[in-house]
């Protein structure tokens, strides 16, 4: 059986910090985006159900691929195994720093006039 890596992706979205697990991450052909595929969530067989993870599971239900802006990514880690996906309010603390929004479009060249 081939080893399939699992990645923990932490990003900021609409004032909240998302921590999700996925098996495939790529630099997108769309400028300034990261592609995240094959989301991994905990099994339903657990006795205790985490409402935050269930919210994320329903939010990403049916999503084949998600495009996340690079400036929203806080961190990507390759981990041994998936954990619980979480969503929390962005506090603006020293733990999570969001990159400033800016114009990420390349400058037009001389032939683009």
Secondary structure, DSSP 8 states (H G I E B T S, - for coil): -----EEEEEEEETTEEEEEEEEEEEE-SSTTEEEEEEEE---TT-SS--HHHHHHHHHTTT-SEEEEEGGGEEEEEEESS----EEEE----SS---------S----GGG-
